[in-house]
Amino acid sequence: TVADLWDAIRNAFAAFKPDECRNYLAAAGYDAYDPT
């Protein structure tokens, strides 16, 4: 269901620390510090 999907997304975000997310984005070629 849609509610289950949102719960899964929420849990995924909670599983990673901000620094970890920045590292993943940087490794994928994104500038993790540029909000544009």
Residue pairs with C-beta under 8 A, 6 or more apart in sequence:
16 24
21 32
22 32
22 33
23 32
25 31
25 32
26 32
